[in-house]
Amino acid sequence: MTKLWRTQRLTQLRGFLGLFAVLACGWLIISVANPWTVSLLILALYYSIGGLSFNFLFGSLGMFSLAQPVFIAVGGYTSVYLYNTYGVSPWISLLIAPVLAVLVALPIALVATRIGGGAVITALVTLIVAEAATPILIAITPLGSAVGLFSNSPAHITFSAMQFASGADFARIFLMLNVLIIGFWMWWKRSRFGMFATAIKDAPEAAESAGIATARLRLGVFLISAAIAAPAGVVYAQYFLLTSPDLFLGSLALFQILVVALVGGATRPWGTLAAAILITYVTQEASNLSNSNPGATQLTFAAIFLVMALVAPRGLTGTWDLIKQRRSPVQSGGLLSIRIPASASSRMSDGVVDAGEVQIQSDTVQPKQVPADETRTEVRSLSQTTSSYIAPIVIQDQQEDCK
């Protein structure tokens, strides 16, 4: 148990060190990049946060939420409205916007959970919300109707108003948000709740029979995904100094976020960031080659999605895991594959079984005489899938008790 606990901690430490390296390299690249590259990075990092919020829900529970642009728009409208009306700093809106996004997402999640809570039901409910959001915003006059809200520019560039002399500062803010979200997701996957969510995704009936509050956990994960999306809208609105239905809820907003999320894959958090940078760069190059044709962006996004669906349907991270699985050798000391010949099983009633006849696929187990009356087989109703996620939690608790 101690070895397993140390291995888990070492893997987690390596992940966070890699995340810190990404932050340092990204910070350096932004510092030396030209304005065109900086604007490209801002767009890519903005797409990445939307894709991360989608993949967090999809990777944890296998559920699709098509309302992520709505939660991003909540952040943008919160920032501009509070700054124009009450003078609230956008930095404070970074904390307020996730709370408001959770309040908006709560009835959506409750409706989806009440009528089934499956992936298809959740996708349909959130799609209805995404389509209804634009006419609702247009009907609200204090939010600028169809025109939207323009942020009041301060007389001088001030840090409190989240206004900077260069777009590089906005790129750094987006980069830090991405790193924080990826770090949270890495922690979540190894936490108690993350393991419970994976158990619900793989075997919902078995997880519920094990005592996991499936409905509450689904609700909580959905609300967290909404909170993750909101800060992107706050920074994006301050970058453009406006917020409008077309900026956040345009015809391509949902499509672009979905393509970035699905191309990146939901198995590892870094995939969405890599996919966002790759797709944004290829899209911009295609637009330049077509002399800024308005349809080049849509066509490029669609082409990348179709190619990835044919070549790598699991996305970048899923393909990466598949390659590692095929190239890595079988590790000893893990799960044991045991075969008992019929001749040995027929002699178990005699009281002694020769373990040399038992084929055990592990170098750490030595053959020895095993008294049959000391062996005990426990038959559990839970599936092996659920047990594999709950067992590490029990081990963690035992390690904490030993401390």
C-alpha positions as CSV (number, residue, x, y, z in Angstrom):
1,M,0.0,0.0,0.0
2,T,2.8,2.4,0.8
3,K,4.4,1.8,-2.5
4,L,1.2,2.4,-4.3
5,W,0.6,5.6,-2.3
6,R,4.1,6.9,-3.1
7,T,3.7,6.1,-6.8
8,Q,0.5,8.1,-7.0
9,R,2.1,11.0,-5.2
10,L,5.1,10.9,-7.5
11,T,2.9,10.8,-10.6
12,Q,0.9,13.8,-9.3
13,L,4.1,15.7,-8.5
14,R,5.4,15.1,-12.0
15,G,2.2,16.4,-13.5
16,F,2.3,19.6,-11.6
17,L,6.0,20.1,-12.4
18,G,5.1,19.7,-16.1
19,L,2.3,22.2,-15.7
20,F,4.7,24.7,-14.1
21,A,7.0,24.2,-17.1
22,V,4.1,24.9,-19.5
23,L,3.4,28.1,-17.6
24,A,7.0,29.2,-17.7
25,C,7.5,28.4,-21.4
26,G,4.2,30.1,-22.3
27,W,5.1,33.2,-20.3
28,L,8.4,33.4,-22.2
29,I,6.8,32.9,-25.6
30,I,4.2,35.6,-24.9
31,S,7.0,38.0,-23.8
32,V,8.9,37.7,-27.1
33,A,6.0,37.2,-29.5
34,N,4.9,39.8,-32.0
35,P,1.4,41.4,-31.7
36,W,-0.1,39.1,-34.4
37,T,1.1,36.0,-32.5
38,V,-0.2,37.4,-29.2
39,S,-3.6,37.9,-30.7
40,L,-3.6,34.4,-32.0
41,L,-2.6,33.0,-28.6
42,I,-5.4,35.0,-26.9
43,L,-8.0,33.5,-29.2
44,A,-6.5,30.0,-28.7
45,L,-6.4,30.3,-24.9
46,Y,-10.0,31.6,-24.9
47,Y,-11.1,28.5,-26.9
48,S,-9.1,26.3,-24.6
49,I,-11.0,27.4,-21.5
50,G,-14.4,26.7,-23.2
51,G,-13.1,23.3,-24.3
52,L,-11.8,22.5,-20.9
53,S,-15.2,23.3,-19.3
54,F,-16.8,21.0,-21.8
55,N,-14.3,18.2,-21.4
56,F,-14.3,18.4,-17.6
57,L,-18.0,17.3,-17.7
58,F,-17.6,14.9,-20.5
59,G,-14.4,13.3,-19.1
60,S,-15.8,13.0,-15.6
61,L,-19.3,11.7,-16.4
62,G,-19.5,11.2,-20.1
63,M,-22.2,13.9,-20.4
64,F,-22.4,16.5,-23.1
65,S,-23.2,20.1,-22.2
66,L,-23.9,22.4,-25.2
67,A,-24.5,25.4,-23.0
68,Q,-20.9,26.3,-22.3
69,P,-21.0,29.5,-24.5
70,V,-23.9,30.6,-22.3
71,F,-21.8,30.3,-19.2
72,I,-18.9,32.2,-20.9
73,A,-21.4,34.9,-21.8
74,V,-22.5,35.2,-18.1
75,G,-18.9,36.1,-17.3
76,G,-18.6,38.7,-20.0
77,Y,-21.9,40.4,-19.2
78,T,-21.2,40.3,-15.4
79,S,-17.8,42.0,-15.9
80,V,-19.0,44.9,-18.2
81,Y,-22.3,45.5,-16.4
82,L,-20.9,45.6,-12.9
83,Y,-18.0,47.9,-14.1
84,N,-20.2,50.3,-16.0
85,T,-23.0,50.5,-13.3
86,Y,-21.2,50.1,-10.0
87,G,-17.6,50.5,-10.8
88,V,-16.7,46.9,-9.7
89,S,-13.3,45.9,-10.9
90,P,-13.1,43.1,-13.5
91,W,-10.7,41.3,-11.1
92,I,-13.5,41.0,-8.6
93,S,-15.8,39.9,-11.4
94,L,-13.5,36.9,-11.9
95,L,-14.8,35.7,-8.5
96,I,-18.4,36.9,-9.0
97,A,-18.9,35.5,-12.5
98,P,-18.5,31.8,-11.6
99,V,-21.0,32.1,-8.8
100,L,-23.6,33.7,-11.2
101,A,-22.8,31.0,-13.8
102,V,-23.5,28.3,-11.2
103,L,-26.9,30.0,-10.4
104,V,-27.7,30.0,-14.1
105,A,-26.6,26.4,-14.5
106,L,-28.5,25.1,-11.4
107,P,-32.0,24.9,-12.9
108,I,-30.6,23.5,-16.2
109,A,-28.8,20.7,-14.3
110,L,-31.8,20.1,-12.1
111,V,-34.1,19.7,-15.2
112,A,-31.6,17.4,-16.9
113,T,-31.2,15.3,-13.8
114,R,-34.9,15.1,-13.0
115,I,-35.8,13.8,-16.5
116,G,-33.1,11.2,-16.7
117,G,-29.7,12.8,-16.4
118,G,-28.2,10.8,-19.3
119,A,-25.8,12.1,-21.9
120,V,-28.5,12.5,-24.6
121,I,-31.0,14.2,-22.3
122,T,-28.4,16.6,-21.0
123,A,-27.2,17.4,-24.5
124,L,-30.8,18.2,-25.6
125,V,-31.6,20.3,-22.6
126,T,-28.4,22.4,-22.9
127,L,-28.9,22.8,-26.6
128,I,-32.3,24.3,-26.0
129,V,-30.8,26.7,-23.5
130,A,-28.0,27.7,-25.9
131,E,-30.5,28.4,-28.6
132,A,-32.8,30.4,-26.3
133,A,-30.1,32.5,-24.7
134,T,-29.7,34.9,-27.6
135,P,-33.3,36.0,-27.9
136,I,-33.5,36.3,-24.1
137,L,-30.5,38.6,-24.0
138,I,-31.9,40.7,-26.9
139,A,-35.1,41.2,-24.9
140,I,-33.3,42.5,-21.8
141,T,-32.8,46.2,-22.3
142,P,-30.4,46.9,-19.4
143,L,-28.0,44.4,-21.0
144,G,-27.9,46.3,-24.2
145,S,-30.4,44.2,-26.2
146,A,-29.0,43.1,-29.6
147,V,-26.1,45.7,-29.5
148,G,-24.7,44.6,-26.2
149,L,-22.7,46.6,-23.7
150,F,-19.6,48.7,-24.3
151,S,-17.2,48.9,-21.4
152,N,-16.5,52.4,-20.1
153,S,-12.8,53.0,-21.0
154,P,-10.9,54.7,-18.2
155,A,-9.1,58.0,-18.9
156,H,-5.8,56.3,-18.1
157,I,-4.7,52.7,-18.3
158,T,-5.2,51.2,-14.9
159,F,-4.6,47.7,-13.5
160,S,-7.8,47.7,-11.5
161,A,-9.9,48.2,-14.7
162,M,-8.0,45.3,-16.4
163,Q,-6.7,47.5,-19.1
164,F,-3.2,47.2,-20.4
165,A,-1.0,48.8,-22.9
166,S,-0.3,45.6,-24.7
167,G,-2.4,42.5,-25.5
168,A,0.4,40.3,-24.0
169,D,-1.0,40.9,-20.5
170,F,-4.4,39.5,-21.6
171,A,-2.6,36.5,-23.0
172,R,-0.8,36.0,-19.7
173,I,-4.1,36.1,-17.8
174,F,-5.6,33.5,-20.1
175,L,-2.6,31.4,-19.8
176,M,-2.8,31.5,-16.0
177,L,-6.5,30.6,-16.1
178,N,-5.7,27.6,-18.3
179,V,-3.0,26.4,-16.0
180,L,-5.3,26.8,-12.9
181,I,-8.1,24.9,-14.6
182,I,-5.8,22.1,-15.8
183,G,-4.2,21.9,-12.3
184,F,-7.6,21.6,-10.7
185,W,-8.7,18.9,-13.2
186,M,-5.5,16.9,-12.4
187,W,-6.2,17.1,-8.7
188,W,-9.9,16.2,-9.3
189,K,-9.1,13.0,-11.3
190,R,-7.1,11.6,-8.3
191,S,-9.5,12.8,-5.6
192,R,-12.3,10.9,-4.0
193,F,-15.0,12.7,-5.9
194,G,-13.1,12.3,-9.2
195,M,-12.9,8.5,-8.7
196,F,-16.6,8.4,-7.7
197,A,-17.5,10.3,-10.9
198,T,-15.5,7.9,-13.1
199,A,-17.2,5.0,-11.4
200,I,-20.6,6.6,-12.2
201,K,-19.6,7.0,-15.8
202,D,-18.4,3.4,-16.3
203,A,-21.0,1.6,-14.2
204,P,-23.8,3.8,-12.8
205,E,-25.9,1.0,-11.3
206,A,-23.0,-0.5,-9.5
207,A,-21.8,2.9,-8.3
208,E,-25.3,3.6,-6.9
209,S,-25.5,0.3,-5.2
210,A,-22.1,1.0,-3.6
211,G,-23.7,4.0,-1.9
212,I,-22.4,6.8,-4.1
213,A,-24.8,9.7,-4.4
214,T,-25.0,9.7,-8.2
215,A,-27.6,12.4,-8.6
216,R,-25.8,14.9,-6.4
217,L,-22.4,14.2,-7.9
218,R,-23.8,14.7,-11.5
219,L,-25.3,18.0,-10.3
220,G,-22.0,19.1,-8.7
221,V,-19.8,18.2,-11.7
222,F,-22.2,20.1,-14.0
223,L,-22.1,23.2,-11.8
224,I,-18.3,23.1,-11.7
225,S,-18.0,22.9,-15.4
226,A,-20.2,26.0,-15.6
227,A,-18.0,27.9,-13.1
228,I,-14.9,26.9,-15.1
229,A,-16.2,28.6,-18.2
230,A,-17.3,32.0,-16.7
231,P,-13.8,33.6,-16.1
232,A,-13.0,33.3,-19.9
233,G,-15.9,35.6,-20.6
234,V,-14.7,38.2,-18.1
235,V,-11.2,38.5,-19.6
236,Y,-12.5,38.3,-23.2
237,A,-15.0,41.1,-22.7
238,Q,-12.3,43.4,-21.2
239,Y,-10.0,42.6,-24.1
240,F,-12.7,43.7,-26.7
241,L,-14.2,46.3,-24.3
242,L,-17.7,45.1,-25.2
243,T,-20.0,42.2,-24.7
244,S,-22.8,41.2,-27.1
245,P,-24.8,38.1,-28.1
246,D,-22.8,37.9,-31.3
247,L,-19.5,37.9,-29.5
248,F,-20.3,35.0,-27.2
249,L,-23.3,33.3,-28.7
250,G,-22.7,33.6,-32.4
251,S,-23.5,30.8,-34.9
252,L,-19.9,29.5,-34.7
253,A,-19.3,29.9,-30.9
254,L,-20.6,26.5,-29.9
255,F,-19.2,24.7,-32.9
256,Q,-15.7,26.1,-32.3
257,I,-15.7,25.1,-28.6
258,L,-16.9,21.6,-29.5
259,V,-14.3,21.0,-32.1
260,V,-11.5,22.2,-29.8
261,A,-12.8,19.9,-27.0
262,L,-13.3,16.8,-29.2
263,V,-10.1,17.1,-31.1
264,G,-8.1,17.5,-27.8
265,G,-9.8,14.6,-26.2
266,A,-11.1,14.2,-22.6
267,T,-8.7,11.7,-21.2
268,R,-6.0,14.2,-20.3
269,P,-6.4,17.9,-19.4
270,W,-3.5,19.1,-21.6
271,G,-5.2,17.9,-24.8
272,T,-7.7,20.7,-25.0
273,L,-4.9,23.4,-24.7
274,A,-2.8,21.7,-27.4
275,A,-5.8,21.3,-29.7
276,A,-6.8,25.0,-29.3
277,I,-3.4,26.2,-30.2
278,L,-3.1,23.9,-33.2
279,I,-6.6,24.6,-34.6
280,T,-6.3,28.3,-34.1
281,Y,-2.9,28.5,-35.9
282,V,-4.1,26.3,-38.8
283,T,-7.3,28.2,-39.1
284,Q,-5.5,31.6,-39.3
285,E,-3.1,30.2,-41.9
286,A,-6.0,29.0,-44.0
287,S,-7.6,32.4,-43.7
288,N,-4.5,34.1,-44.9
289,L,-4.1,31.8,-47.9
290,S,-7.7,32.4,-48.9
291,N,-7.3,36.2,-48.6
292,S,-9.4,36.4,-45.5
293,N,-12.4,34.7,-47.0
294,P,-15.2,34.8,-44.4
295,G,-16.0,31.1,-44.9
296,A,-12.4,29.9,-44.5
297,T,-12.6,29.7,-40.7
298,Q,-15.7,27.6,-40.7
299,L,-14.4,25.3,-43.4
300,T,-11.1,24.8,-41.6
301,F,-12.7,23.9,-38.3
302,A,-15.0,21.4,-40.0
303,A,-12.1,19.9,-42.0
304,I,-9.9,19.5,-38.9
305,F,-12.8,17.8,-37.1
306,L,-13.5,15.4,-40.0
307,V,-9.8,14.4,-40.3
308,M,-9.5,13.8,-36.6
309,A,-12.7,11.8,-36.5
310,L,-11.3,9.5,-39.3
311,V,-7.7,9.3,-38.2
312,A,-7.8,9.7,-34.4
313,P,-11.4,9.4,-33.2
314,R,-10.3,9.5,-29.5
315,G,-8.7,12.9,-29.9
316,L,-5.1,13.8,-29.3
317,T,-5.0,12.6,-25.7
318,G,-6.9,9.4,-26.4
319,T,-4.5,8.6,-29.3
320,W,-1.5,9.4,-27.1
321,D,-2.7,7.0,-24.4
322,L,-3.3,4.3,-27.0
323,I,0.2,4.6,-28.4
324,K,1.7,4.5,-24.9
325,Q,-0.4,1.4,-24.1
326,R,0.9,-0.4,-27.2
327,R,4.5,0.5,-26.7
328,S,4.9,0.1,-22.9
329,P,5.7,-3.4,-21.6
330,V,3.5,-5.2,-19.1
331,Q,4.4,-4.1,-15.6
332,S,4.9,-6.7,-12.9
333,G,3.5,-6.4,-9.5
334,G,0.1,-5.2,-10.7
335,L,-3.0,-7.2,-11.2
336,L,-2.4,-11.0,-11.1
337,S,-3.6,-13.4,-13.7
338,I,-4.2,-16.7,-12.0
339,R,-5.0,-20.1,-13.7
340,I,-5.7,-23.2,-11.7
341,P,-5.6,-26.5,-13.7
342,A,-8.5,-28.9,-13.3
343,S,-6.2,-31.5,-11.7
344,A,-5.2,-29.0,-9.0
345,S,-8.7,-27.8,-8.3
346,S,-9.9,-31.4,-7.9
347,R,-7.3,-31.9,-5.0
348,M,-8.3,-28.8,-3.1
349,S,-10.5,-30.9,-0.9
350,D,-7.4,-32.8,0.3
351,G,-6.3,-29.6,2.2
352,V,-3.1,-28.6,0.2
353,V,-2.7,-27.1,-3.2
354,D,0.7,-27.0,-4.9
355,A,1.1,-23.4,-5.9
356,G,3.7,-24.5,-8.5
357,E,0.8,-25.8,-10.6
358,V,-0.9,-22.4,-10.4
359,Q,0.2,-20.1,-13.2
360,I,0.7,-16.6,-11.8
361,Q,1.7,-13.8,-14.1
362,S,4.0,-11.9,-11.6
363,D,7.7,-12.1,-10.8
364,T,7.2,-11.1,-7.2
365,V,5.1,-14.2,-6.2
366,Q,7.1,-17.3,-5.3
367,P,5.6,-20.8,-5.4
368,K,4.7,-22.1,-1.9
369,Q,2.4,-24.6,-0.1
370,V,-1.0,-22.9,0.5
371,P,-3.4,-24.7,2.9
372,A,-6.8,-24.6,1.3
373,D,-8.6,-24.2,4.6
374,E,-6.9,-20.8,5.1
375,T,-8.1,-19.5,1.7
376,R,-11.3,-17.6,1.4
377,T,-13.1,-16.4,-1.6
378,E,-15.4,-13.4,-1.2
379,V,-18.1,-13.0,-3.9
380,R,-19.1,-9.4,-4.2
381,S,-22.1,-8.0,-6.2
382,L,-20.2,-4.9,-7.3
383,S,-18.6,-5.0,-10.7
384,Q,-14.9,-5.1,-11.1
385,T,-15.0,-1.7,-12.8
386,T,-16.4,0.1,-9.8
387,S,-14.2,-1.7,-7.3
388,S,-11.1,-0.6,-9.2
389,Y,-12.0,3.0,-8.6
390,I,-13.2,2.6,-5.0
391,A,-10.2,0.6,-3.9
392,P,-7.6,3.5,-4.2
393,I,-9.9,5.6,-2.0
394,V,-9.8,2.9,0.7
395,I,-6.0,2.7,0.4
396,Q,-5.7,6.5,0.7
397,D,-7.8,6.5,3.8
398,Q,-5.6,3.7,5.3
399,Q,-2.5,5.7,4.5
400,E,-3.9,8.8,6.1
401,D,-4.8,6.8,9.2
402,C,-1.3,5.5,9.4
403,K,0.0,9.0,9.4
